[in-house]
Amino acid sequence: MTQYDSIFLGSSPLMIICHNALNSKENSLLIEQNERIGGAWYTDELWNIKNLELGCHILKNYQAGHELMTKSNLKPIEMKIPPKKLFRTRKGESFLNTLKINFLLMSKAFQKRKLIEMYKVDKIGNLLKKKEIQKYFYFQDGCNELINDLANCDNNILTSKIAEVSVKDGKANLILEDGQEVSTAKLYVPKNYRIDRFEIEGEKIAYEYENYVSEHYVFLFENEIKDISFVDVVGDDLINLVSNVGLYTDTIGKGVLCVSIKKSNGVAENNLSVRTFEDMPTKEEQDSVIKLVLQKLKQFKIIDSSNQHLKSHYEPYILNVKTNKSQYDIGELSKGIIEELDTSDLILSMMSNSKLISHE
């Protein structure tokens, strides 16, 4: 059995950053169950366009987050086209957020259907954190650059599914699908990582999972879209985010938008509304949603009738969500050997786990 000081399960950017930082001081291993690393941050070839992002991503504009990225030898740049917010209604908003939106809508600058630079909204909505807020940043070549830079930092990354995890005598022991065994004094896992055979000191950890699918639609247009980068839609009953993924690769003169949607059974996970894996949309349902999304994109003035829609692509991302996670305190049960990390928001997760990526 091979011994490690720390093991990370999953290869979201947060996990890779933490793994690389610890591996510079100790013997760390990262295990990814899929052939592709990066988790939900990934690119693919679509419509003869290479390195096309198939998700809606943005890096939060916190000064501390930018500094942590720089410490990790990453080089994010200020986004040339600032992200924007679109206020629609206050439906479904929390009480505090409703007060904030009401305050913003009092100004003529913040009217419904009007795209507002997110930096301005952030400064007004976060008066106490004004010094911490900076311009939004990203990478010249999108998330492909982020993942490639991270993966090139270190080669101690293993691709394998996990057959079993057991904690005993101060260590976490892992059996991989090929029978290989590894152990560690510290195991880091994403909060919804699925482990089917899981024991702590002989007690079976019987998590119940539901498979959800976050839904994205990728749209190909006749002409490039140059005036927007990212739009956070507040209060709409269909569209959650709109990302101009065509900015980060050669689109051969075409325009490409990725849209995350809320039309579902109403279950929310990671700020996305998703539908159950067993209830995947039919081709007819997808076509219906595509028509509605295109109508709203025109209504939001993100596209106009002169830019012809050519093709669409449905991009589901499967999530294993624990339904009884409050039943087990993994950190306490394992006496600190296992630590769960929230990987849903890269920058905020980095800031909350800064001890892992401190290079001091």
PyMOL commands that set and color helices and strands:
alter all, ss='L'
color gray80, all
select helices_A, chain A and resi 13-23+63-71+95-105+108-110+118-125+127-129+142-151+245-248+277-279+283-299+325-327+330-333+346-352
alter helices_A, ss='H'
color red, helices_A
select strands_A, chain A and resi 2-4+6-9+28-32+43-46+49-53+77-78+84-87+115-117+137-138+157-159+162-168+171-176+181-184+187-190+198-200+203-204+209-221+230-234+239-243+255-261+267-269+272-276+309-322+338-341
alter strands_A, ss='S'
color yellow, strands_A
deselect
rebuild
show_as cartoon
